[in-house]
Amino acid sequence: MMRQTTVRPAIECRNVWKIFGKRADEALEAVKTRGLSKEQVHDEYDCVVGVADASFHADEGEIFCIMGLSGSGKSTLVRHINRLIEPTAGDILIGDEDINALNAEQLRQIRAEKIGMVFQHTALLPHRTVRENVALSLELRNVDEQHRLKIAEQKLALVQLNGWGDRLPAELSGGMQQRVGLARAMAADPEILLMDEPFSALDPLIRRQLQDQFLELSHSMKKTTLFITHDLDEAIRIGHRIAIMKDGEIVQIGTPEEIITAPANDYVAEFVKNISRLKLVFAHTVMQPLQDYLRAHDLDISRCPTASQDADLDHLINLAVDHDEPIVVLDDGTAVGVVTKRLLLRGIQGGVDDE
């Protein structure tokens, strides 16, 4: 009998609360016992609820996006991962290690060796060269100069900044400075990257280029990444899964397809209503099971075009344009479903069809 392998969470948050204010513990107790709202907590206890009972996990190698508007709690939540912020309640685990249980020296070690962070503002040291900025984390770990500068050059090459190591940060564009920040975060070869709106201050074209570059690096290096953004398009483009936050709470976690096709509430539905579904919704979601279709229709499936169950709507549209017959959906070579033109249109529209 073969054992099923499970992916181990690299990061896990369990019921994390962060309430800012001198009476935070009292406020938390009142929220739990009396069900106070965020506004009531502020009025009665002069406290602010930053994160409310947040739970999620990010698997090894996953890009997990946390998305929300300003004030939603997304940046507050991610700063708990390397304990830049202490939680009011809840558990934060890196692998099997409880971050809250670490002493100061252990915390410094895990920050230096396991976690890299990239902020919106890179905070490069202005009087140090690009190479020296990238090597800073290794310098703090007492790595010898020759070795750390060699590693810095390797990381600069990864972000396509070969030949820029001797320049000062002021000589670089905003997009190039952001690449230096990414190279600096990777120099210590961390297991985890925390990225807090790293591209949001950049022009759209540069932003998309850096997204592409980050995705290429992520695919090759397989780093677990928490990626914070206020832009749902960016979250959908980058994330394997997305957590959407509102008023300190996580209101939905899912793949881009799940978020688009099954929003948890009106708040999420409002976010996704203008998102194109063509590259995000797949055949397995819009198809009708083959046997159900055959009970009501005569169909010679040998004459039909075929597509994988993971084919997106864009690919299905191209097939439908060139063929009159329904599209037969395959799972590992076996026919499992049918996509008619009507089902395809419903999938594009976002509706449900009981054909």
C-alpha positions as CSV (number, residue, x, y, z in Angstrom):
1,M,0.0,0.0,0.0
2,M,1.5,3.4,-1.1
3,R,1.7,6.2,1.4
4,Q,0.1,9.5,0.4
5,T,2.6,12.4,0.7
6,T,1.4,15.6,2.2
7,V,2.9,19.0,1.7
8,R,4.2,20.4,5.0
9,P,3.1,24.0,5.9
10,A,6.0,26.3,5.9
11,I,4.0,29.0,7.7
12,E,0.9,28.6,9.8
13,C,-1.1,31.2,11.7
14,R,-3.7,29.9,14.2
15,N,-6.4,32.3,15.5
16,V,-4.1,35.3,15.5
17,W,-5.4,38.5,17.1
18,K,-3.7,41.9,17.2
19,I,-5.4,44.6,19.2
20,F,-3.5,47.9,19.6
21,G,-4.0,49.8,22.9
22,K,-3.3,49.7,26.6
23,R,-6.4,47.7,27.3
24,A,-5.9,45.1,24.5
25,D,-6.4,42.1,26.7
26,E,-9.6,43.4,28.1
27,A,-10.8,44.3,24.7
28,L,-10.0,40.8,23.4
29,E,-12.0,39.2,26.2
30,A,-14.9,41.5,25.5
31,V,-14.8,40.6,21.8
32,K,-14.9,36.9,22.6
33,T,-17.5,37.0,25.3
34,R,-19.8,39.9,24.1
35,G,-19.1,39.9,20.3
36,L,-18.1,43.5,20.1
37,S,-17.5,45.0,16.7
38,K,-14.4,46.8,15.7
39,E,-16.1,50.2,16.3
40,Q,-17.4,49.1,19.7
41,V,-13.9,48.0,20.8
42,H,-12.6,51.5,19.9
43,D,-15.4,53.3,21.6
44,E,-15.4,51.3,24.9
45,Y,-11.7,50.4,25.3
46,D,-9.9,53.0,23.1
47,C,-8.3,50.1,21.2
48,V,-7.9,49.3,17.6
49,V,-8.5,45.8,16.2
50,G,-5.7,45.2,13.6
51,V,-6.1,41.5,13.1
52,A,-9.1,39.5,14.1
53,D,-8.9,35.7,14.6
54,A,-6.8,35.1,11.4
55,S,-5.9,31.5,10.5
56,F,-4.1,30.3,7.4
57,H,-1.2,28.2,6.2
58,A,1.2,28.6,3.4
59,D,2.8,25.4,2.0
60,E,6.4,24.9,1.1
61,G,7.1,26.6,-2.2
62,E,3.7,28.3,-2.3
63,I,3.1,31.9,-3.2
64,F,0.4,32.9,-0.8
65,C,-1.1,36.3,-1.4
66,I,-2.8,38.4,1.3
67,M,-4.9,41.0,-0.4
68,G,-7.0,43.9,1.0
69,L,-7.5,47.6,0.9
70,S,-5.7,50.1,3.1
71,G,-6.5,49.4,6.8
72,S,-7.6,45.8,6.2
73,G,-4.8,44.4,8.4
74,K,-2.8,42.6,5.7
75,S,0.6,44.3,6.5
76,T,-0.1,44.0,10.3
77,L,-0.7,40.2,9.8
78,V,2.5,39.6,7.8
79,R,4.6,41.4,10.3
80,H,3.7,38.7,12.9
81,I,5.5,36.1,10.8
82,N,9.0,37.4,11.8
83,R,7.7,38.9,15.0
84,L,8.1,42.5,14.1
85,I,4.7,42.7,15.9
86,E,3.8,40.7,18.9
87,P,0.3,39.1,18.7
88,T,-2.3,39.8,21.4
89,A,-3.3,36.1,21.0
90,G,-2.8,33.2,18.7
91,D,0.1,31.0,17.4
92,I,2.5,31.6,14.5
93,L,4.6,28.7,13.3
94,I,7.6,28.5,11.0
95,G,7.7,24.8,10.2
96,D,7.3,23.3,13.6
97,E,8.8,26.2,15.4
98,D,6.6,28.5,17.5
99,I,7.8,32.0,16.8
100,N,6.3,33.4,20.0
101,A,8.3,31.0,22.1
102,L,11.7,32.2,20.8
103,N,14.1,34.2,22.9
104,A,15.9,37.3,21.5
105,E,18.9,35.4,20.2
106,Q,16.8,32.6,18.6
107,L,14.6,35.3,16.9
108,R,17.6,37.1,15.5
109,Q,18.9,33.8,14.1
110,I,15.6,32.8,12.4
111,R,15.3,36.3,10.9
112,A,18.8,36.1,9.6
113,E,18.7,32.6,8.2
114,K,15.1,31.6,7.4
115,I,13.2,34.8,6.5
116,G,13.9,37.5,4.0
117,M,11.7,40.6,3.7
118,V,11.1,43.0,0.8
119,F,9.2,46.2,1.5
120,Q,7.5,48.7,-0.8
121,H,10.4,51.1,0.1
122,T,13.6,49.3,-0.2
123,A,15.5,51.4,2.4
124,L,18.9,50.8,0.7
125,L,21.9,52.3,2.4
126,P,22.7,55.4,0.2
127,H,26.4,55.5,0.8
128,R,27.0,51.8,0.2
129,T,27.3,50.3,-3.3
130,V,24.6,48.1,-4.7
131,R,26.8,45.1,-4.1
132,E,27.4,46.0,-0.5
133,N,23.7,46.5,0.0
134,V,22.9,43.1,-1.3
135,A,25.7,41.6,0.9
136,L,24.5,43.3,4.1
137,S,22.6,40.3,5.6
138,L,25.7,38.2,5.1
139,E,27.9,40.9,6.7
140,L,25.6,40.8,9.8
141,R,26.2,37.1,10.0
142,N,30.0,37.6,9.9
143,V,30.5,36.0,6.5
144,D,33.9,36.9,5.2
145,E,34.0,39.8,2.7
146,Q,35.2,37.9,-0.3
147,H,32.5,35.2,0.0
148,R,29.7,37.6,0.7
149,L,30.5,39.9,-2.2
150,K,30.7,36.8,-4.5
151,I,27.2,35.8,-3.4
152,A,26.0,39.3,-3.8
153,E,27.1,39.2,-7.5
154,Q,25.3,35.9,-8.0
155,K,22.1,37.4,-6.7
156,L,22.4,40.5,-8.7
157,A,22.8,38.3,-11.8
158,L,19.5,36.6,-10.9
159,V,17.7,39.9,-10.9
160,Q,19.4,41.0,-14.1
161,L,21.6,43.6,-12.6
162,N,25.0,42.3,-13.8
163,G,27.5,45.1,-13.9
164,W,25.6,47.4,-11.5
165,G,27.3,46.3,-8.3
166,D,29.7,49.3,-8.0
167,R,26.9,51.9,-8.5
168,L,25.2,53.7,-5.6
169,P,21.4,53.3,-5.1
170,A,20.7,56.9,-6.2
171,E,22.0,56.0,-9.7
172,L,19.3,53.3,-10.2
173,S,15.7,53.7,-11.2
174,G,12.9,52.7,-8.9
175,G,12.4,49.4,-10.5
176,M,16.1,48.6,-10.3
177,Q,16.2,49.6,-6.7
178,Q,13.4,47.2,-6.0
179,R,15.4,44.4,-7.7
180,V,18.3,45.2,-5.4
181,G,15.9,44.8,-2.5
182,L,14.8,41.4,-3.8
183,A,18.5,40.4,-4.3
184,R,19.3,41.5,-0.8
185,A,16.4,39.4,0.6
186,M,17.6,36.3,-1.3
187,A,21.3,36.7,-0.4
188,A,21.0,34.8,2.8
189,D,19.1,32.0,0.9
190,P,16.0,32.2,3.2
191,E,13.4,29.5,3.2
192,I,10.6,32.2,3.3
193,L,10.2,35.6,1.6
194,L,7.8,38.2,3.0
195,M,6.9,40.8,0.4
196,D,4.9,43.8,1.5
197,E,3.5,45.6,-1.6
198,P,7.0,45.4,-3.2
199,F,5.9,46.7,-6.6
200,S,3.0,49.0,-5.8
201,A,5.0,52.3,-6.1
202,L,6.2,51.5,-9.6
203,D,4.8,52.4,-13.0
204,P,2.5,49.8,-14.5
205,L,4.9,48.6,-17.2
206,I,7.8,48.2,-14.8
207,R,5.5,46.6,-12.3
208,R,4.5,43.9,-14.7
209,Q,8.0,43.3,-15.7
210,L,9.1,42.8,-12.1
211,Q,6.1,40.5,-11.5
212,D,7.2,38.4,-14.4
213,Q,10.8,38.3,-13.1
214,F,9.6,37.4,-9.6
215,L,7.5,34.6,-10.9
216,E,10.5,33.2,-12.9
217,L,12.7,33.4,-9.8
218,S,10.0,31.8,-7.6
219,H,9.5,28.9,-10.0
220,S,13.3,28.2,-10.1
221,M,14.1,28.8,-6.4
222,K,10.9,27.4,-4.9
223,K,10.8,29.9,-2.0
224,T,7.7,30.0,0.2
225,T,6.4,33.5,-0.3
226,L,3.8,35.7,1.5
227,F,3.0,38.4,-0.9
228,I,1.0,41.4,0.3
229,T,-0.9,43.6,-2.1
230,H,-4.0,45.8,-2.4
231,D,-4.4,44.9,-6.1
232,L,-6.5,41.9,-6.8
233,D,-5.2,41.7,-10.4
234,E,-1.7,41.4,-9.0
235,A,-2.8,38.8,-6.4
236,I,-4.5,36.7,-9.1
237,R,-1.5,36.9,-11.4
238,I,1.0,35.9,-8.8
239,G,-0.7,33.8,-6.1
240,H,-1.3,30.1,-5.9
241,R,-3.8,31.0,-3.3
242,I,-5.3,34.3,-2.1
243,A,-6.5,35.4,1.3
244,I,-8.8,38.4,1.1
245,M,-8.9,40.6,4.3
246,K,-11.5,43.2,5.5
247,D,-11.4,45.0,8.8
248,G,-8.8,42.7,10.2
249,E,-10.6,39.5,9.2
250,I,-9.8,37.0,6.5
251,V,-13.1,36.8,4.7
252,Q,-12.0,34.2,2.1
253,I,-9.1,31.9,1.1
254,G,-9.0,30.2,-2.2
255,T,-7.3,29.7,-5.5
256,P,-7.8,32.5,-8.1
257,E,-10.4,30.4,-9.8
258,E,-12.2,29.7,-6.5
259,I,-12.2,33.4,-5.6
260,I,-13.5,34.4,-9.1
261,T,-16.2,31.7,-9.4
262,A,-17.4,31.4,-5.9
263,P,-16.9,34.7,-3.9
264,A,-17.7,34.2,-0.3
265,N,-19.8,37.4,0.1
266,D,-20.8,40.6,-1.5
267,Y,-17.5,42.3,-0.5
268,V,-15.5,39.7,-2.5
269,A,-18.0,39.7,-5.3
270,E,-17.6,43.4,-5.7
271,F,-13.8,43.0,-6.0
272,V,-14.0,40.3,-8.7
273,K,-16.8,41.5,-10.8
274,N,-14.6,43.2,-13.4
275,I,-11.8,40.6,-13.5
276,S,-11.5,38.7,-16.8
277,R,-12.2,35.0,-16.3
278,L,-10.6,33.8,-19.6
279,K,-7.3,32.7,-18.0
280,L,-8.6,31.9,-14.5
281,V,-11.6,29.6,-15.1
282,F,-11.0,26.0,-16.3
283,A,-12.8,23.3,-18.1
284,H,-13.3,21.2,-15.0
285,T,-15.4,24.1,-13.6
286,V,-17.7,24.7,-16.5
287,M,-18.1,21.2,-18.0
288,Q,-21.1,19.0,-17.6
289,P,-20.2,15.4,-16.6
290,L,-20.1,13.2,-19.7
291,Q,-22.6,10.6,-18.6
292,D,-25.1,13.3,-17.7
293,Y,-24.8,14.8,-21.1
294,L,-25.0,11.5,-22.9
295,R,-28.3,10.6,-21.1
296,A,-29.9,13.5,-22.9
297,H,-28.0,13.8,-26.1
298,D,-26.6,11.6,-28.9
299,L,-22.9,12.4,-29.3
300,D,-20.1,10.7,-31.2
301,I,-17.2,11.8,-29.0
302,S,-14.7,10.6,-31.6
303,R,-15.7,13.6,-33.8
304,C,-15.4,16.2,-31.0
305,P,-12.4,18.4,-30.2
306,T,-10.8,17.6,-26.9
307,A,-9.2,19.6,-24.1
308,S,-7.6,18.9,-20.8
309,Q,-9.7,19.5,-17.7
310,D,-7.1,22.2,-16.9
311,A,-7.6,24.1,-20.1
312,D,-8.7,27.7,-19.5
313,L,-11.7,29.5,-21.1
314,D,-9.4,31.2,-23.6
315,H,-8.3,27.9,-25.0
316,L,-11.8,26.5,-25.0
317,I,-13.1,29.6,-26.9
318,N,-10.5,29.0,-29.6
319,L,-11.6,25.4,-30.0
320,A,-15.3,26.4,-30.0
321,V,-14.7,28.9,-32.8
322,D,-13.2,26.2,-35.1
323,H,-15.7,23.4,-34.3
324,D,-19.4,22.9,-34.2
325,E,-19.3,19.9,-31.9
326,P,-19.1,20.2,-28.1
327,I,-15.7,20.0,-26.6
328,V,-14.9,16.7,-24.8
329,V,-12.9,17.2,-21.6
330,L,-10.2,14.7,-20.8
331,D,-8.7,13.7,-17.4
332,D,-5.4,11.8,-18.1
333,G,-6.8,10.7,-21.5
334,T,-10.2,9.6,-20.2
335,A,-13.3,11.5,-21.4
336,V,-15.0,12.9,-18.3
337,G,-17.1,15.9,-19.4
338,V,-18.5,18.0,-22.1
339,V,-18.4,21.8,-22.7
340,T,-21.0,23.1,-25.1
341,K,-21.1,26.6,-26.5
342,R,-23.8,27.5,-24.0
343,L,-21.8,26.2,-21.1
344,L,-18.8,28.1,-22.4
345,L,-20.8,31.4,-22.6
346,R,-22.1,30.9,-19.1
347,G,-18.6,30.3,-17.9
348,I,-17.4,33.5,-19.4
349,Q,-20.4,35.4,-18.0
350,G,-20.0,33.9,-14.6
351,G,-23.5,32.3,-14.4
352,V,-24.6,28.8,-13.7
353,D,-26.3,26.6,-16.4
354,D,-28.3,23.5,-15.6
355,E,-28.1,22.3,-19.2
